[in-house]
């Protein structure tokens, strides 16, 4: 016959400590605190889709991007005298009036975000990164007549 097996006692059940009572709210001071500026950090690894600020562009580099993405509608001279430009009633972006009413920042923003009403596509950072966007704006500025 097999030898008898000694039974081991079950381990003691751990007691769970009760949760502490909720902390009382601290009274608010009468003096409002100045908000600290928060660092602009993207919440994800996706590129931000806002227009870049500052920095200067290289018009010669911008020309290549303009030719690749913009000439079908705006034409190589920026006047919008293309089949597609005429169909969409594209604005002549070479006039002093048009160029004078848009800052570089506003122009970058318009290119980055697009304008559905005017059929202007948005150019996300995967097509035009921030430097390329500055370059395109610098090139568009050279088209002013």
C-alpha positions in Angstrom: 0.0 0.0 0.0 1.2 3.5 -0.8 2.4 5.5 2.2 -0.1 8.1 3.5 0.1 11.6 2.1 0.3 14.4 4.7 -2.2 17.1 4.1 -0.7 20.6 4.0 -2.9 23.3 5.5 -4.3 25.9 3.0 -2.5 29.2 3.0 -4.2 31.9 5.0 -6.5 34.2 3.0 -5.0 37.7 2.8 -7.2 40.3 4.3 -8.0 43.3 2.0 -7.6 46.6 3.6 -10.5 49.0 3.3 -10.1 51.8 0.7 -9.2 55.1 2.3 -12.0 57.7 2.4 -11.9 60.2 -0.5 -9.7 63.2 0.2 -11.6 66.3 1.0 -11.4 69.0 -1.7 -9.0 71.7 -1.0 -10.6 75.2 -0.9 -9.8 77.2 -4.0 -7.8 80.3 -3.4 -9.4 83.6 -4.1 -6.6 84.6 -6.5 -6.8 83.0 -10.0 -3.7 81.2 -11.0 -2.1 82.2 -14.3 -2.3 79.3 -16.8 1.0 77.9 -17.7 1.5 77.5 -21.4 1.4 73.9 -22.4 4.0 72.5 -24.7 2.6 71.6 -28.1 3.1 67.9 -28.3 1.3 65.7 -30.8 -1.0 63.1 -29.1 0.0 60.5 -31.6 2.9 59.6 -33.9 0.8 61.0 -36.8 2.3 64.1 -38.4 0.6 67.3 -37.4 -1.6 68.8 -40.1 -1.2 72.4 -39.2 0.8 74.8 -41.3 4.4 75.3 -40.2 5.4 78.6 -38.9 8.5 80.6 -39.4 11.5 79.7 -41.4 12.2 80.6 -44.9 11.7 78.7 -48.1 13.9 78.0 -51.1 12.1 79.2 -54.2 14.2 77.0 -56.5 13.2 73.9 -54.5 9.6 75.1 -54.3 9.4 75.3 -58.1 9.8 71.5 -58.4 7.0 70.9 -55.9 4.8 73.5 -57.6 5.4 71.9 -61.0 4.5 68.5 -59.5 1.4 69.3 -57.5 0.1 72.7 -58.7 0.5 73.3 -62.4 -2.4 71.1 -63.5 -4.8 73.8 -62.1 -2.7 76.9 -61.6 -0.5 76.5 -64.7 3.3 76.9 -64.7 2.9 80.6 -64.6 0.4 80.6 -61.7 -2.4 82.4 -63.7 -4.7 79.4 -63.8 -5.0 79.4 -67.6 -5.3 75.7 -67.9 -8.2 73.5 -68.9 -8.7 72.4 -65.3 -8.0 75.9 -63.9 -10.6 77.4 -66.2 -13.1 74.7 -65.3 -12.5 75.3 -61.5 -12.3 79.1 -61.9 -8.9 79.0 -60.3 -7.7 82.3 -58.9 -4.7 84.0 -60.6 -2.1 83.7 -57.8 0.3 86.1 -59.5 -1.6 89.3 -59.0 -0.3 91.8 -56.5 -3.8 92.1 -55.1 -4.0 88.4 -54.4 -0.4 88.1 -53.1 -0.8 91.2 -51.0 -3.8 89.9 -49.1 -2.2 86.6 -48.0 0.7 86.4 -45.5 3.1 83.5 -46.0 1.5 81.9 -43.0 -2.0 82.2 -44.4 -0.7 80.8 -47.8 0.9 77.8 -46.1 -2.3 77.2 -44.1 -4.4 77.3 -47.3 -2.1 74.8 -49.0 -1.9 72.5 -46.0 -5.6 72.5 -45.2 -7.0 73.0 -48.7 -10.4 74.6 -49.5 -13.2 72.2 -50.4 -15.4 75.1 -51.6 -12.8 76.1 -54.1 -11.7 72.5 -54.9 -8.2 73.2 -53.5 -6.9 69.9 -52.2 -5.1 69.7 -48.9 -1.4 68.8 -48.9 -0.7 66.7 -45.8 2.9 66.4 -44.6 3.3 63.1 -46.4 3.0 65.0 -49.7 4.6 68.3 -48.7 6.6 68.4 -45.5 6.9 71.7 -43.6 10.1 72.7 -45.4 8.6 71.9 -48.8 5.6 73.9 -48.0 7.8 76.9 -47.1 9.6 76.3 -50.4 6.4 76.3 -52.4 5.3 79.6 -50.8 8.7 81.1 -51.6 8.3 80.1 -55.2 4.7 81.4 -55.5 6.0 84.8 -54.2 8.4 84.8 -57.3 5.4 84.6 -59.6 4.1 88.0 -58.5 3.7 90.4 -61.3 
